Amino acid sequence: MPPDVGLGGPAPRPGRPARNKRAAEVARRVQRDIVELGWPVGTVLGAEPELLERYGVSRAVFREAVRLLEHLEVATTRRGPGGGLVVAAPQPTMVIEAVSLYLLYTGMTLEELFGARRAIEATVIELAVDRATDADIDRLRRQLAAEDPTAPLGPEAQHRLHTIIAEVARNPAAELFIDILGRLAGRYAFAVGTAGPAARRSSLEASLAAHRGIVDAVVRGDVGLARHRMDAHLDALGAWTRRRTRQTGGPPRLSPIGTSADAKMAEQVAGLIVQDVLGRGWPVGEVLGSEAEMMARFDVSRAVLREAARLLEHHQVAVMRRGPKGGLVVAAPEAAAVTDAVAIYLEYRRIEPSQLVEMRRGLELYAVERAAARIDEAGVARLYQELDAEVAEGDESSHDNLHLAIADLAGNRAVRLFTSILTQLTSDHVRDARMELDRAARAGRTTGAVDAHRAIVKALAAGDIPLARRRMQQHLDALQPFLH
């Protein structure tokens, strides 16, 4: 089993060539520049000579950075007159793959997966009920009409209604997080074995009935009923998946990459390697094989294998190490890299600050409930240490740490990762707003945040779930004046 990186910090990873590291840094700089420009799709950032001078790197490093950017669909190269590096429109696929692989690496359990789904989908269904238009209702009903329990559905199709509900909620983070968790849940169910035809049809019929009930509640505008029915549906899905797991055993083995019908050969090879890594329990540092051995194993050319290796390096699954004892070496994904990738995608989607707080509210209220129920003396000591660090630093730079510590104590790696993403983006917006205040006003706001954190910690230390929820809700609501 991989190390508990979601709770205990990242594991060591094999070193990568300096040029690759430098290229990744350049790629991040280009991404930041694109975000600051407002992500103007189609704009030429510059020709290669101009960009080499701007970023101060060699042609080899820059071209490696461009390959990363093209893989992320952040930018692409246009040849000919007027060409250069052009801003592209990212698709969610790469981000979904990166987050899914990271969560699989951490050893996220089925209980954590469905716990995170309940926390997120409770928020989303409430927003959908409030924001649904007649056109949205028509779309939801068309999806119900298209669902057929006799049809052979894949893992992505199983949660299509859930993604539409997230779109009705009109929150880019909700759409992304539900898509990630829904795909993982579907792949988990498919990976643990296929039920017999009768059992499969019965399960799909029950799911369709639950979907009809959820949509009916949305149409009625009944928030309480919609949330109740969504919770019951997710409970049933979780119970079915757990039963299948007990019958067949084993964690998910299906790779999140390389499985689409139009996947290129390199993507297919990368997907097979991911399945192998998952099957081995993600053994960081293990050599999967030399370049020649991997070419022979998958019967591919050197060019195809190297493209697959770049994909694996991007997702931090494996790196190609040169030398006599080199080869493709299993790596350890880093939470920071995944968080940055998601944050960049959400910036591209132009997520609003208020939408960040909407999603934080559901996740962090779930986290305080779980933390209050599970906290021990060591957990209380950690929270007070975070408070002491905030007071010592005297500014908002460390405020996120308490929220992340609470997410850690909740014991849910998906909730912790998503909270990290949302707090990072929220802090960026709050920091920009506070820069407009004078020094005294900023100091007052910082003191207010520390006081709010102290009140939350006291409630958690007492195991008082209702009070902890109330104080976290008030604290998040207090962010709103800075988010417009």
Phi, psi and omega in degrees: 000136180297158178298156184281063188295332179294338183245336188237011179096158184290147176280159177295150180232154179299150178291153177239159182305145182301323182297319179296320179297316179296320179298319179297321178296318178296318179300318179295322178296318178297317179301315180298319179298321180294318178299315181296332178281354182089019179052064182279088183303132179095348180285137176274119180285336180151162175281165185304311181302319180296318182287328175300318180288319183298318185262356173062045182228168177283166178298321181297314180295316182297317181293328174293320177296320179297321178298320177295316180296321178293322178295322178284350184063031176275321180207161179218163182262131176249126181274162172090182181302136180077008182272189181144204179273119188248135178294129181252174178255105182297146172257156183288348188304311184296321180293317179300317179297315183297314181293317180300315179296319179297316181292324175294321179298319182292346183081027177310131182273167177297323178297319178295318182301310182286333173296316178295320178299317181297318181298316183283315186288337174296317177294315186294318182294326177296316178295321181295317178300318183289329190251355185296132174259174177300323179295322178295316180299319178297321179293317178298319180291325176296321178296318177300318180296332182277344181284131184224113182294349178267351183277145178281094182268144174272177184297329179287322183292336184298329185249023183301318181299323180296321179290326177294319177300319178297323177293323177296328178292343177056057177216112184302323179294320178299314180301313184293311184294319179293322178297315180300308185290325178294318178295318179296318179298318179295318179292325178298312181299319181289328184287331183274006175121154181261128179291162176296162184305317182293314180294321180296315181295320179299318180295316180293324177295319178296321179295318179296319178298319178296318179299318179298319179295321180294314180296321178301318180293323176297315180298320179291340184075026183261098185296314182299316180292319180298317180293317179301314182291324177294316178301315181297321180296314180293324176300317180293319178297316179297318180296319180296316181294320178297320178298317180295323179296316180296328182285325186244336175076161172095145175284171181297142180239356181281131180287141174287351182240156174076016184252353180289158184297331183256019181297137177288165183303317180297321178295321178296318179295316178301319179297320178294323178293321177299316178300321178296316180297317178297318180297331180272001181081023180054067183279090183303131179094347181285139177273119181283336180156159176287170179302315180296319180295320180290324176298317180291320182299320184257001177053053180230165178283167177298321181297317180293317181296319181292326175293319176297319180296321177298320178297317179293322178295320179300317180274004177060035176272318181203155177231149178271116180257131183275168175107175184302323180255026183275190182142194180274115188250133180294130182252178180241111178302145182251133181300322183298319180294319179293317179300316179298318181298316180292318180300318179297316179298317181292328173296319176301320179286000179058048179297137181275148179305320180296331178289328176297315182292325176306312182285324177299322183302310181296315181293317187280333173291322173298317183295318181292325176298311181294317181296317180297326181283337188249350193293143176235187183299321179295321178295317178299316179299320180296317181296320178291329174296319178296320177298315179300320180294322177299313181297319182296320182284327173073013175217182185277002186297334183254007186296328182295334187299324179293319179297320180289326177295320177296318178297322176301312183293338177291338175075029179231111187292327177291316178298320180296315181296312182295323177297320178299317180297311184291322178293323178299313181292320178298316181299323178300315181290317180296320181298317179298319181292320183289336178296338180280348180273158175283172187300318182295319180294320179296319179297321179295319179295319179297316179298320179297321179293319179297318178298319179296318178297319180297320179294321178295315181297319179300317179294320178294317181298329179276355183069023183270091186297311181301318181290321178298317177299313183300315182290324175294319178301313180297320181296315180293322178298328181291346177285338190304320181300340182265003191243032179232000000 
